[in-house]
Amino acid sequence: MTSVHHGIARVDDYAWLRAGNWQAVMRAPAVLDPEIRAHLEAENAYTKAVMANTEALQERLFAEMKGRIQEDDASVPAPDGAFAYYTRYVTGAQHPLFCRKASAGGEEQVLLDGNALAKPHAYFRIASVAHSPDHSLLAYAVDTKGSEFYTVKIVEADTGALVDSRIADNNGALEWAADSRTLLYIWLDDEHRPRRVLRHSIGAERADAVIHEQPDPGYFLGISATQDRRFLLLSVHDHETAEISLIDAADPSAPPRLVAAREPEHDYAVDHHDGRLIILTNSDGAEDYRIVEAPADNAGREHWREIEPHRPGRLILDVVAYQDFLVWLEREHGLPRIVVRRFASGEEHAIAFDEEAYSLGISAGYEYDTLTLRFTYSSMTTPAQVFDYDMKTRARELRKTQEIPSGHDPSLYVTRRVMAPAKDGETVPVSLLYRKDTPLDGAAPLLLYGYGAYGMAIPAGFSTNALSLVDRGFVYAIAHVRGGKDKGYRWYKDGKREKKVNSFTDFVAAGEFLAEQGFTGRGRIVAHGGSAGGMLMGAVANLAPDLFLGIIADVPFVDVLTTMLDASLPLTPPEWPEWGNPIESEADYRTIAAYSPYDTVRAVAYPHILALGGLTDPRVTYWEPAKWVARLRELNSGDGLVLLRTNMEAGHAGASGRFERLKEVALAYAFALKIADKAQS
């Protein structure tokens, strides 16, 4: 197929792999064109044949990774007045139980049994579960195709009796109003775009009321609630602009009240405290964000008063307002910390840790009038820990440590943070994990993971799966490249649109530095990334094919130009601020064409490549990896493996169920070990 944009002709020999009825395929995979299905199944058969000599290894890897999961695990109960809610798994089961106990103590009540609900389905995922404020009802959203079109069911909490199942084509977001009879949700159109926020009255026969309709496909819709649940929050946003309106939780039929009208590149988030809004904003040049307050009944920009100033290089990530304390999560020099401030006195203190690289997160919980802050901590050597922190006394209680049933001795491993010099003088943080007995003489194979998009920072947290490579002599590394917010908002801006190539060159610089320092050797690196990180994989394969031994690309966004030129696809209009709009702008067209992995495949010897896709994926459509692999096969001048596996019963997240997903990880890791000549171990 030949297309012309801005006077530039472009030939796409593999356009036929895109199903003309892709919207129908998302809902009913069986309607896929037989010729396309045959192609994908032939690719799957080829991959299975090539990887046949690793099947025993895959089984060992699966058993190892499963053995590190506490099968009868449970989350720490989260209190909410009369009850505390939690999830629990039973031995051998794929899906969670959603449970509660009376806060005063008593027997467990199983509210939902994910395993029983999943039985009729090849794919099953519960996206969200929301209990009503009076604890009488439970709403949950279910996807049975992997396409992320969710159906909502509402049941009685005490009996499990179905009350309502009239909500379909939901995106998984659910919020209850204060009356416990009104549920807000977001409706998706046939293009999988969030178009409307609706108000559903339990038991009412009338049609659901439209609270907001979004005509511009370039924006997402979101619903959430303030910590005190005084307001429900309706957000209209893309990746750099936000607009939030308040819905009175006690009067959900009242019109939403706008906080601040959207302005290009103005991002903000809202919480509520004692009649005032607490607003996290990048307004007035606060690139790394500041915190302001404004009267809840008169919240226009002219009334904003700063309560925590912008400090360049210190990125404020999240803010939660409790009754007596304001809490925020921030990151500086690539490491996170939590700051706690008492409202009455302004006294504040920070919670931080001493390891070179670690992950830290706030779990806000359900309650507002509480002295307890829950947070999670882990590092690449330390399994996840859940702490309850008394914000008044500063006492810290360890509530749970991630159990590794097969055993884990942190003293056998080393975690480090190094800085790789980029070609333009920047330094790229790299988090490392390896065994103490791994020789750092350049001989060790290394798996280098990267993402670098949407401002997402990849935490240096604990991965039970990575140990299967590390225990076989691999060094495991995460390159915190530009495009994430690992070093502040500037780090994000320097890796998007016309500066996107920085993400790719940062990753290459990280790999070259690790080889120079002896953590691995050139040609011993297996690169790994997924989704937008899959674009990174395709780009670095083109940029520096001899640096890498192999590439593992999960649901890779590799056909960037085609997708950004197709305004009918679910995510294309909202993605233009991230990548550029090649339909309107010739400059954007040329920028994307210069790096789009599918368009820049060339006649060189490529590393070994494994691409993984999902047939019902609405985010990165199945034909992107399929087309990329076809073109690689056509032009690759080397003898490296080029493999494609498409999950014919799943979407972007891969197989459903906590164990089935491990089989896909085992395939990827077996591929890495196979090409590193470690499969015999």
SELUM-617598 format. One record per residue: residue in one letter; y, x, z of N, C-alpha, C, O in turn. Coordinates in steps of 0.2 Angstrom, whole numbers, plus 5000, padded with zeros to 4 digits. Each point is the difference from the previous one (the first is absolute). Layout:
# SELUM-617598
aYXZYXZYXZYXZ
...
# end
This chain:
# SELUM-617598
m499450045000500649965000500650045000500150055004
t500449944992500650045000500649955002500149944998
s500350095006500649965003500650054999500050064999
v500649905000500650044999500549985006500249945000
h500150115003500549985005500650064999499850065000
h500849925000500550044999500050054994500250055000
g499449924995499950034994499550055000499950044996
i499749965010499550055001499349974999499949955003
a499750074992499349974999499550035004500050065002
r499649905001499550025005499349974998500049944999
v499550105000499349984998499650005006499950055004
d499749894997499649995006499349984997499949944999
d499750115001499349994997499549965004499649974998
y500650025008499549975005500349945003499849985005
a500749994992500449945002499549945001500149955003
w499350054993499549954999499749995007499749955001
l500350105004499749995006500449955005499749985005
r500950014993500349955004499849934998500249984994
a499549985011499849934998500649964999500550005004
g499549964991500649954998500049955006500649975001
n498950015002499949955005500050035007499649985004
w500750084997500050035006500149965007499750015005
q500849944994500249965005499349965002499949995006
a499849984989499449965002499450055003499749985004
v500350084994499550055002500150015008499550015004
m501149994998500250015007499749955004499750015006
r500349934992499749945004499249994998499749985005
a500150044989499349994998499850064996500049994994
p499750065009499850064997499549994994500050044995
a499649905005499549994995500349994993499750004995
v501049985005500349984993500250074997500349994995
l499650065007500250074997499750004993499449984999
d500950044996499850014993499350045000500050065003
p499549924994499350035001500150074997499650055003
e500849974992500150074997500350045006499750065000
i500849925003500350045005499550015006499950055003
r499749904999499550005005499550054999499850045004
a500049964989499450054998500350075001499650045002
h501049974996500350075000500050025008499850065001
l500549905003500050025007499350015003499950055004
e499749914994499350005003499650074997499650035004
a500649984990499750064997500350075004499650045001
e501049955000500350065004499750005007499950065002
n500049895001499750005007499350034999499850045005
a499849944990499350034999500150074999499550045003
y500949984993500150084999500250035007499750065001
t500749925002500250035007499450005004499950055004
k499749904997499449995004499550064998499750035004
a500249974989499650054998500250075001499650055002
v501049974997500350075001499950015008499950065002
m500249895002500050025007499449985003499950005007
a499549994989499449995003499750055005499749995005
n500550074993499750065004500450005007499850055004
t500749914997500350005006499949945005500349995005
e499249974992499949935004499750025007500249965004
a499450094997499850015007500650035004500049985006
l500450064991500650025003500449945002500350005005
q499849964990500549945002499749965006500449985004
e498950014996499749975006500250035006500149975005
r499850104995500150045006500849995002500150005006
l500350014989500749995002500249935003500450005004
f499349954992500149935003499750005007500449975004
a499150054997499750005007500450045005500149985006
e500250084992500450035005500649965001500250005006
m500249984989500649965001499949945004500449985004
k499049984995499949955004499850015007500249975004
g499550094997499850035006500650015005500050015006
r500650004990500650025004500449945002500550005003
i499249944995500449945002499649965005499449995000
q501050005005499749965006499949934998500549964999
e498950025000499849944996500249945004500249954998
d499750055009500249955004500750015003500149995006
d500350024990500750025002500449945001499949944998
a500750075006500549945001500750035001500050065003
s500549914995500650025001500349995007499649965003
v500950074999500249985007500449945000500449984995
p499449975009500349935000500850015000500250035004
a500149924992500750005000500249945004499949944997
p500550065009500149945003500649964997500450024997
d499549915004500549964997500049945005499749954999
g500650055007500049955004499449985003499750055004
a500049904995499449975003499450044998499450005003
f500650034991499450034997500250074998500550024999
a498950025000500150074997499550004994499449985000
y500950044994499649994994499850074997500350055002
y499149954995499750074998499549984994499849954999
t500050114998499550004995499450035003500150055004
r499349944994499450035002499550004994499949954996
y499750105004499450014995499450005004499950025006
v499649964991499350005003499650054995500150014995
t499450025008499650054997499749974994499749954999
g500450094995499749984994500449964996499949994994
a500749985009500449954996500550034996500350055002
q499949924992500550034996500749975002500550044999
h499649915004500649965001500149995007499649995004
p501150004998500150005007500049925003500049964996
l499950045010500149945004500750005003500250055002
f500149894997500749995003499949965006499749955000
c500550085006499849985007500749995004500550034999
r499449945007500550005005499649995007499549975000
k500950055005499849985007500649985003500650014999
a499349945007500549985004500350075003499750045002
s501049964999500350065003499850015007500050055002
a499949895001499750005007499350035001499850005006
g499950004988499350025000499549944998500249955001
g499250074997499649944999499550024994500050064998
e499749904999499550014994500450014994500549974999
e499250074996500250014994500049944996499549965000
q501050024996499949954995500150034993500550034998
v499049964998500050024993500349954996499849944999
l500850084998500449954996499850004993500049944997
l499850115000499850014993499450055000500150065003
d499449934993499550044999500050024992499849974996
g500550095003500150024993499350014997500049994994
n499550035009499350014997499749934998499750004994
a500449955010499749944998500449974994499749974995
l501050045005500449974994499950044994500149974994
a499750095006499950054994499349994997500050014994
k499649955009499350004997499949984993499650024996
p500849925002499949984993500350044995500049994994
h500450075008500450034995499850074999499950045005
a500249994989499950074998500550045003500050065002
y500649914998500650035002500349965006500149944998
f500250085007500349965005500550045004499850065003
r500849924998500450035004500549955004500349964996
i499850055010500549965004500650045000500050065003
a500649924994500650045000500449995007500350055002
s499749895000500449995006499749945004499749964998
v500450055009499849945004500649995005500350055003
a500049894998500649985004499849945004499849954998
h500350075009499949945004500649965002500650045000
s499449905001500649965001500350025007499650025004
p501149974997500350025006499749965006500050035006
d499749914993499749975006499250015000499749975004
h500150084992499350025000499549954998499450015001
s500849944996499549944999499750014993499549984998
l500950054997499850014993499950074998500450045003
l499249974992500050074997500049994992499649964997
a500850085000500150004993499850074997500150055003
y499549954992499750064997500050004993499949944997
a500250124999500150004993499450044998499950065002
v499749914993499450034997500050024993500349954996
d499550115002499950014992499350014999499650045004
t500149934991499350014998499950034993499449994998
k501150034999499950034994500350085000499850034995
g500649995009500350065000500750004996500350054999
s499949894999500650004996500649985004500650004998
e499350005009500649995004500349934999500649995002
f499149964996500249935000499649975006499449995000
y501050005005499749975007500049935000500549974999
t499050005004499949935002500150005008499750045004
v500749914998500250005008499649945002500049944998
k499650075008499749955004500350005007500250055003
i499849895000500349995006499449965004499849954998
v500150085008499449975004500349995007500550045002
e499149925002500149995007499850075004499450024999
a501050015005499850065003499449985005499550055000
d500549905003499449995005499449984997499450025003
t500649944992499449974997499850044993499449994998
g501150044999499850024993500049954995499950024994
a500349925007500049944996500650014994500550025002
l499349974992500550014995500549955000499949945000
v500750085000500649955001500349994993500349954998
d499850114998500449994994499850064996499850065002
s500149934991499850054995500449994994499750024995
r500949955005500449984994500450064997500349994995
i499750075009500550054997499650054996499550035003
a500749984991499650054995500550044997500649995001
d499250064996500450054996500650035005500650004998
n499250025008500450035005499950085000499550024997
n501050015005500050085000499850035006500050065001
g499749905004499850025006500550005006499850015006
a500849974993500550005005500049935003500149954996
l499950055010500049935004500550015006499950055004
e500549904998500450005006500049935002500249954997
w499750045010500049935003500749995003500450055002
a499949894997500649985004499849985007499450005002
a501149995002499949995007499649945002499750005005
d500349954990499749945002499250004999499749955002
s500150104996499350014999499749954995499350005000
r501149974996499749954995500350024993499849974995
t500650085005500450024994499850074998500150055004
l499749964990499850074998500350024994500149964995
l500250105005500450024994499550054996499750045003
y500449964990499550044996500450024994500549964998
i499250084998500350024993499549994995499450015000
w500849954995499649984994500150054994500550024999
l498950004998500050044995499949964993499649955000
d500850074995499949974993499450034997499750055002
d500249934991499450024997500050084998499550034999
e501150005001500150074999500050045006500150065001
h499749905005499950045006500650025003500150055004
r500549914995500650025003500249955005499949945000
p500450095006500249955005500649964998500650034999
r499449915000500549964997500449955005500649995000
r499049995005500349955005499750015007499550025001
v501049965003499850005007500049925002500549974999
l498950015003499949935002499949985007499850055004
r500349894998499949985007499549945000500149954996
h499450075007499449955000499949975007500050035005
s500049904995499949965006499349985001499749974996
i500050055009499349995001499849935001500449965003
g499250024992499849935000500449954996499849944999
a500850084999500449964996499849994993499750054997
e500349905000499849984993500550034995499950014994
r500849995008500550024995499950074998499750045003
a500649974991500050074997500450055005500449985003
d499450084996500350055004500750014998500150004994
a500450015011500750014998500150074998499850055003
v500649964992500250064997500650035004500649975000
i499350085004500650035004500450044996500650005000
h499150044995500350054996499650014994499450005000
e501050004994499650024994500450064997500650004999
q499050054999500350064997499950004993499450014997
p501149984999500050004993499950074996499750014995
d500550045009500050074997499350035002499950015006
p499750014989499450035001500050075002499550035002
g501150004999500150065002500050015008500150065002
y499949885001500050015007499349975003499749954998
f500250085008499449975004500349955005500650005002
l499049965001500149965006499650025006499550024999
g500849975007499750015006500249965005500549975000
i499050015005500249975006499750035006499550035000
s500949975005499850035007500349975005500349944999
a499750095007500449965006500350065004499850055000
t500749935004500350045004499550015006499649965001
q500550095003499550025006500149945005499449985003
d501249994998500049945005499849944997500049955003
r499850054990499849944996500649945000499849954999
r500850075002500649965000500149984993500249944998
f499750114997500149994993499450024996499750055002
l500249914993499550024994500550044995500549974999
l499350084998500450044995499749994993499450024999
l501049964997499950004993500350054996500650015000
s499050044997500350064997499949994992499549984998
v501050044999500050014992500150084999500550025003
h499150014994500050085000499750034994499549974997
d500750095001499650044996499950065004500050005006
h499950064991499850065004500750045002499950055004
e500749924995500650035002500549955002500550035003
t499449914996500549955002499749945004499549984998
a500950005007499749945004500549955001500650015000
e499249935001500449945002499649965005499549984998
i500850015008499649965005500449945002500650005001
s499049945000500349945002499649985007499450025000
l501049955004499749985007499849924999500449964998
i499050035004499749935001499949995007499750035004
d500649914999500049995007499249985001499849954998
a499950085006499349995002499949935003499549974999
a501050015005500049935003500249954995499949945002
d500450074993500249954995499950034993500450014996
p498949995002499950034994500249974993500050024995
s500249915006500349974994500750014999500349984995
a500050055010500850024999500050054994499650045000
p501049964997500050054994500050075003500350015005
p499550044991500050075002500750035000500449974996
r499850075009500650035001500050074998499750045003
l500749984992500050074997500350045005500649995003
v499150074998500350065004500550044996500650005002
a499250034992500450034996499850004993499450014999
a501049974996499849994993499850074998500250055002
r499349954993499750064997500650044996500449974997
e499550095004500450054997499650054997499550025004
p500650014990499550054997500050065005500450035003
e498949994999499850055004500250005007500050045004
h500249894998500149995007499449975003499849954999
d499950095006499349985003500249995007500350035004
y499449914999500149995007499449965003499749964996
a500250045010499549965004500349975006500550035003
v499349925000500349965005499549985006499449994999
d500950025007499749975006500549965004500650004998
h499249975007500549965004499950015007499550015003
h501150005001500050015007500649965003500650024999
d499249935005500649975004500649984996500550015002
g499449954993500549974996500350054995500549984996
r499350085003500250054995499450024996499550015002
l500750014992499550034996500050085000500650035001
i498950004999499950075000499850024993499549984998
i500950064999499950014993499950084998500450045002
l499149974995499850074997500350004993499849964996
t500750095003500349994993500250074998500150055003
n499949964990500250064997500749994997500250044995
s500249915008500749994997500550055002499850045004
d500749964992500650055001499750075000500250045004
g499449984991499850074999499550025005499850065001
a499949905003499550025005499350014997499549965001
e500450094995499450014996499450005004499549974998
d500550055008499450005004500049955006499750005005
y500849954994500049945003500450015007500050055003
r500349894999500350005007499849935002499749964997
i500550025010499949945003500649975002500550035003
v499649914995500649965001499849935004499549984999
e501049995004499949935002500649964998500550024998
a499349915002500549954997499849935004499449995001
p501149975000499849935002499649974996500050004994
a499549975009499549964996500349944996499749984995
d500849995008500349944996500650024996500349964997
n499850115002500550024996499950074998500350055002
a499249964994499750074999500250044994499750044998
g500949934998500250044995500150075001500150025005
r500050024989500050075001500750025004500050055003
e500549914996500650025004500050005007500450025004
h499049954999499949995007499550055003499850005006
w500050054989499550045003500350065004500550034998
r499249985008500250055004499550065001499449985002
e500750084997499550055001499850015007500450015005
i498949994996499850025007499550065000499950035005
e499950004989499750064999500250034993499849974995
p500650095005500350024994499450034996499550025002
h500749994991499650044996500150075001500550035002
r498950014998500050075001499650034994499449995000
p500950044995499650024994499450045002500050055005
g499449944992499450035001499649975005499450025001
r500949935003499649965005499949934997500549965001
l498950034997499949934996499849955005499450015004
i500949944997499849945005499649964996500249974995
l499250025007499549964996499949935002499949964996
d500150025010499949945003500449995006500150045004
v500149894998500349995006499749935003499949964996
v500050045010499749945004500549995006500150045004
a500149904996500449985006499649965005499849944999
y500150095007499649965005500649975005500650024999
q499249945006500549975004500550065004500649995000
d499150065002500450055004500150074996500350045002
f499349974993500050064997500049994992499749964997
l500750095000500050014993499650064998500050055003
v499549944993499550064998500150014992500049954996
w500050115003500050024993499550064998499950045005
l499849964989499650054998500450044995500349984995
e499750095006500450044995499650064998499550025004
r500750024991499750064998500550054998500549994997
e499450075006500450064998499650065000499550015003
h500750034992499650064998499249984999499650045001
g500349904996499449984998499549975005499549984999
l500850025007499649985006500349945003500649995001
p499049965001500349935003500050015008499750045003
r500849924999500049995008500349935001500349974995
i499650005011500249945002500650015005500050045005
v500549924994500650005005500149935003499949954997
v500250055010500049945004500750005003500250055004
r500249904995500649995003500149945004499849954998
r500450065009500149945004500749964998500550034999
f499449914999500649964998500650005005500650014999
a499249985008500549995005500450075001500649995001
s499150074999500450065002500150044994500450055000
g499249944994500050054995499650065001500050054995
e499749965010499650065002499450004995499749954999
e500150114998499550004995499650065001500250055003
h499249954995499550065000499649994994499949954997
a499750115001499650004994499350015002499850035006
i499749954990499350015001499850054994500149974994
a499650085007499850054995499450045002499850005006
f499950034989499450045001500150074998500550024996
d499150035006500150074998499550034995500250064998
e499449904999499650034994500450014994500549974999
e499350084997500450024994500049944995500649994997
a498949975003500149944995499649945004499450015002
y500949934998499749955003500349934997500550004996
s499149955006500349934998500149965006499750005005
l500949964995500249965005500249934998500450004995
g499549955008500249934998500149965005499650005006
i500849954993500249955005499649934999499949984994
s499849995011499649944999500449955004500050005006
a500549964991500549965003499749955005500349985005
g499149994993499749955004500349934999500449994996
y499449965008500249934999500649995005500449954999
e499750095007500449985005500750035000500150064997
y500449915005500750025000500250025007500350055001
d499549915004500250015007499450055003499649975004
t500450094995499550055002500350065001500550024997
l499250025008500250075001499550054996500150065000
t499449914997499550044997500150014993500049954996
l500050115002500050024993499350034998499850055003
r499949924992499450034997500150054994500449984996
f499350075004500150054995499350034998499650015005
t500450024989499350034998500250074998500550024997
y499150035005500050074998499450034998499549985002
s500550064993499550044998500250064996500650014998
s499050045001500150064996499450014996499549965000
m500550094995499550014996499450035004499449994997
t500750035009499450025004499949955006499450005003
t501149964999499949955005499949934998500449974997
p499050005005499949934998500649965003500350015005
a499749934992500649955001500049985008499449995002
q501150015001500149985007500549945000500550014997
v499449945007500449955002500350005007499650015004
f501150004996500350005007500449945001500349974996
d499750015011500549955002500550045004499850045005
y500849954994500550045003500549965004500349954997
d499850065009500549965004500750034999500150065002
m500349904994500650024998500550025006500550035000
k499449945006500450015006499850065004500450045001
t498949965000499850065004499850064996500050065003
r499949934991499850054995499350035001499850054998
a499849905006499350025001499649984993500249954997
r499350095002499750004993499249985002499750045004
e500049914994499349985001499750004993500149974995
l499350075005499650014994499549945000499649995005
r500549964991499649944999499450014996499549975002
k500550074993499450014996500150074996500550024998
t498950015002499950064995499549984995499549985002
q500650034992499649994994499350045002500050065001
e499549904999499350035002499750024993500049974995
i499750095005499650034995499350005002499850055003
p499849904996499350005003499650064998499650025004
s500550014990499650064998500250065003499750055000
g500949955004500350055003500550044996500050004994
h500550025010500650044997500350055005500249975006
d499850094993500250055004500750034997500050044995
p500649945007500650024997500150075001500450034996
s499350015008500150075001499750044994500150064999
l499549914997499750034994500450004994499950034995
y500749945006500449994994500750025001500250015006
v500250014989500750025000500449954996499849984995
t500850005008500549964996500650045000500250035005
r500149974989500650044999500549974996499849954996
r500850075004500549974996500450074997500250045003
v499749964990500450064997500549974995499949944998
m500550105000500549984995500050044993500050065000
a499849914995499950034993500750004997500349954999
p499950114998500650004996500049974994499550014996
a500949945002500149974994500450044995500450055002
k499649944992500350044995500750005000500450044998
d499949905005500850005001500250025006500649985002
g499050055002500250025007499949965006500050025005
e499849914993499749965006499450035003499650044997
t500249935009499450025003499649935001500249955002
v499150054996499649955000499550005006499650055000
p500549905005499550005005499349994998499949964996
v499650085007499349994998499750005007500050055004
s499649894997499650005006499350024998499749984995
l500050065010499350034999499549995005500249995006
l499250004992499449995005499550044997499850004994
y499950055010499450044998499650025007500350005005
r499150024994499650025005500250075002500250044996
k499849985010500250075003499650054996500250064999
d499249924999499550064997500150004993499650034996
t500849935001500150004993500450064998500650025002
p499150034993500450064998500649984996499949964995
l500750075007500649994996500150064996500550035000
d499049984995500150064996500049984992499950044996
g500349895003500149984994499449974997500049974994
a499450035009499449984997499849925002499649974996
a500850015009499849935002500349954995500550004997
p499149955001500249944996500549965005500050005006
l500549974991500549965003500149934997500150004994
l500049955010500249944997500749995002500250005006
l500249994989500749995001500249934999500049974994
y500249995011500249934999500849994999500350045003
g499949924993500749984999500149934998499649974997
y501050015004500349934998500650014997500150004994
g500550005010500650014997500449954996500250014995
a499849935008500449944997500249955005499750005006
y500849964992500249945004500350025007500049965004
g500150104997500250035007499550005005500150015006
m499249984992499550005005499850075002499950044996
a500149975011499850075002499349995002499849955003
i499850104995499350005002499950045007500250055001
p499649915004499950035007499550055000499550004997
a500650055007499550055002499549985005500050025006
g499749924993499549975005499350024999499850044996
f499849935009499350025000499649964995500149944999
s499550104997499649964995499350025001499850065000
t499849895002499350025001499650024994499550045000
n500749934994499750014994500150074998499650044997
a501049995004500250074998499550055003499950054997
l499849935009499650055003499450024996499750055001
s500149904995499450024996500150054995499550044998
l501149974999500250064996500150065004499850054999
v500649945007500250065004499450035003499950065000
d499649905002499450035003499550034994499650045002
r500649964992499650034995500450064997499950024994
g500750005009500350064998500749984997500350054998
f499849895001500749984996500650015005499949995006
v500650034992500749995003500249934998500049994994
y500349975010500349944998500750005001500350025006
a500149974989500750005001500449944997499749974995
i500950025008500449944997500750044998500350035005
a499949964989500650024998500549955000500049944997
h500550075008500549945001500650014995500650035002
v499349954992500450024994500649955000500049955003
r500550074993500649954999499849944997499550004996
g500849955006499849934998499849965006500149945000
g499750105005499949975007500650015004500550034998
k499549955008500650015005499850055005500350005006
d499350044993499750055005500650045003500050025005
k500550004991500650045002500649964999500550034999
g499549905002500649965000500049974994499650014995
y500949945004500149964994500250044994499849984995
r500550075006500250054994499350024997500050014994
w499550005010499450034997499749944996499650024995
y500549925006499849944996500450004993499750004995
k501050015006500449994994499950064995500149994994
d499750075009499950054996499350004996499850054997
g499849905004499449994997499949944996499449975000
k501150004998500049934996500450004994500550054999
r499449914997500449994993500050064997499550044998
e501149995000500150064996499850065004499950054997
k500049945009499850065004499250005002499850045004
k499849914993499349995001499650064999499550015004
v500750044992499650064998500050045007499550045000
n501049955004499950045006499449995004499750055003
s500149894997499349985004499550054997499550025004
f500449984989499550044997500050075001499650045002
t501149994997500050075001499950025008499850065001
d500449905003499950015007499350015002499750045003
f499949914994499250015001499750064997499650035003
v500749994991499750064997500250065004499650045002
a501149965001500250055004499650015006499850055003
a500049895000499650005006499350034999499850045004
g499949944990499450034998500050084999499650035003
e500949994994500150074998500150045007499750055001
f500749925003500150045007499450005004499950055003
l499749904997499450005004499550054997499650035004
a500449984990499650054997500250075001499650055002
e501149964998500350065001499950025008499950065001
q500049905003500050015007499250015002499950015006
g499749984990499350015001499649945003499450005001
f501049944999499649945003499549984994499549965002
t500650064992499649984995500150054994500450055001
g499349944993500250044995500249964994499849944999
r500550084996500249974994499449984996499550045000
g500549894998499449984997499449975005499549994998
r500750015009499649985005500249945003499749975005
i500950004993500349945003499849944996500049994994
v499849965010499849934998500649965002500149995006
a500349984990500649965001499749935001499649974996
h500749995009499849935001500749965001500450025004
g499649924993500549955001499949944997499549994996
g500849955007499849944997500749964999500550015003
s499449944992500549954998500650044998499950044995
a500749965008500650054997499850075001500250044997
g499349975008499850075001499550024994499950064999
g499849894998499650014994500450024994499850044996
m500949945004500450024995500150085001500050044996
l500149975011500150075001499450054998500150054997
m499349925004499450034997500050024993499950054998
g500349894998500050014993500550054998499950044995
a500749965008500650044998499850085002500150044995
v499649975010499850075002499550034996499950064999
a499649894999499550024995500350034994499750054997
n500849925001500450024993500450065002500050054995
l500349965010500550055002499650075001500250054997
a499349955007499750065002499249995000499750005005
p500049994989499349985000499550065003499549995003
d500850074996499650065003500050015007499650035003
l500949935001500150015007499449965003499850025006
f500049934991499549955004499350014997499950004994
l499649995011499350004998499949934998499649984995
g500749975008499849934999500649955002500450025004
i499649924993500549955002499649945002499549974996
i500650005009499849935002500549955000500550015004
a499549944992500649964999499849935002499649974996
d500650005009499849935003500549954997500650015000
v499249944997500449954996500650034998500649985002
p499450074993500650044999500549964995499849984995
f500850035007500549974996500250054995500550045001
v499149974993500150054995500349984994500250044996
d499849895002500349984994500749975001500149944999
v500350115004500749985003500449964995500349955001
l499850094993500449974995499849934997500549965000
t498950034999499849944997500149945006500349954998
t499650075008500149955005500749985001500249945001
m500250114999500749995001500449974994500549975001
l499150034994500349964994499749934999500249964996
d499450025009499749935000500249965006499850015005
a500849954993500349975006499649945002500149975005
s499350014992499649955002499550025006499749965003
l500250114998499550025005500349995007500650005001
p499049995004500249975006500650055003500549975003
l499450094997500450055004500650034996500450045002
t499649954991500450044996500849995002500350055001
p500049894999500749995001500250035007500550035001
p499149965005500250035006499950075000500350045004
e499349994991499950075000500650044996500050065001
w500449914996500550034996500550045004500150064998
p500149925008500450055004499650065002500450055002
e499049954998499650065002499950054994500150065001
w499749914994499950044994500550004994500050054997
g500449905003500549994995499749954995499449985000
n501149994996499849944995500150034993500550004997
p498950015000500050034994500149954994500150014994
i499949925008500249954995500750004999500250004994
e500250015011500750004999500350074999500650004997
s499150055005500350075000499650054996499450015002
e500950014993499750064996499950065005499550034999
a500949985005500050065004499449995005499650055001
d500349895002499449995004499450004996499550035002
y500549954992499450004996499850074999499450025000
r501150024998499850074999499850045006499550045000
t500849945006499850045006499249985002499650045001
i500349894998499349985002499550034995499550025002
a500749984991499550024995499950085001499450024998
a501050015005499950085001499550015005499750065000
y500249905005499550015005499449955001499550025003
s500649924994499449955000499450044998499950024995
p499649985010499450044999499649984994499850044996
y500249895002499649984994500450024994499650024995
d501049985005500450024994500050084999500250024994
t499750025011500150075000499350045000500050065001
v499449904998499450035000500050054993500349984995
r499550085006500050054994499450034999499550005004
a500450044991499450044998500050065005500150064997
v499749935009499950065004499349995004499749955000
a500150105003499450005005500249975006500350035004
y499549904997500249975007499550025005499450014999
p500849985007499550005006499549945000500149964996
h499450055008499649945000500449945003500450015004
i499449934993500449945002499649955002499549984996
l500649985009499749945002500549955001500550015005
a499549944991500549945001499649945003499549984997
l500849985007499849955004500449944999500650005002
g499249944995500449944999499749945003499450005002
g501049944998499749945002500249954995500649994998
l498949975000500149954995500549955001500449984996
t499749995010500549955002500650035003500349965004
d499850104995500650035004500749984996500150014994
p500349955010500649984998500650055000500549994997
r499450075006500550055001499950054995500550024996
v498950015003499950054995499449974996499450005002
t500849974992499549964996499450054998500150064999
y499349915001499450044998500150044994499750064999
w500749924996500050034993500450075001500050044995
e500449975010500350065001499650065000500050054996
p499549955009499550065000499650004994499850054998
a500049895000499550004994500350034994499750044997
k501049945002500350034994500150085001499950044995
w500349985011500150075001499450044999500050054997
v499449935006499450034999499850014993499850054997
a500349894999499950004993500450064996499750034996
r500949975006500450054996499850075003500050054996
l499949965010499750075002499450024997500050064998
r499649895001499350024996500250024993499750054997
e500849925000500250014993500350074999499850044995
l500649985010500450064999499850065004500150064999
n499549935007499850065004499650054996499549994997
s500850075003499650064997499550045004499750044997
g500349945009499550035005499449965000499949954997
d499650085008499449965001500049975007499449995002
g501150005001500149975006499749925000500149974995
l499750015011499849935000500649955000500550025003
v499449934993500549955000499749935001499649984996
l500449995010499649955002500549945002500550015003
l499349934996500349945002499549955003499549994998
r500749985008499649955003500549945002500550015004
t499349944993500449945002499649955004499549984998
n500850005008499749955004500149934997500549985000
m498949994998500149944996500149945005500049944997
e500050075009500049955005500650015005500049975005
a500550074993500550015005500650024997500150014994
g500550005010500650014997500350075003499650055000
h501049955002500450065001499750045006500050065000
a499849905005499750035006499350025000499750035005
g500049964989499350025000499549955003500249945001
a499250085000499549965003500349975007500350035004
s499549914998500249975006499450015005499550024998
g500749985008499550015006500150085002500150044996
r499849975010500250075003499550054998500150065000
f499349924998499450054998500050004992499950064998
e500249894999499950004992500650054997499850034996
r500849975007500550044998499850085001500250044996
l499449975009499850075001499550034994500050064999
k499749894998499650024994500450034995499850044996
e500849935003500450034995500350065002500150054995
v500149965011500250075003499450054999500250064998
a499249925003499550044999499950034993499850054999
l500349904997499950024992500650054999499950054997
a500749945005500550054999499950075003500150054997
y499749955009499950065004499450044997499950064999
a499649904998499450034997500250034994499750054998
f500849924998500250034994500450075002499950054996
a500549955009500350065002499550055002500150064998
l499449925005499550055002499650034994499850065000
k500149894996499650024994500350054996499750054998
i501049945001500350054995500250065004500250054997
a499849955010500150065004499450045001500050055004
d499449934993499450035001499850005007499650045003
k500549905001499950005007499549945001499849985006
a499949994989499649945000499450015004499749965003
q500050104997499450025003500150005008499450005003
s501250004999500050015008499949935003500150005006
# end
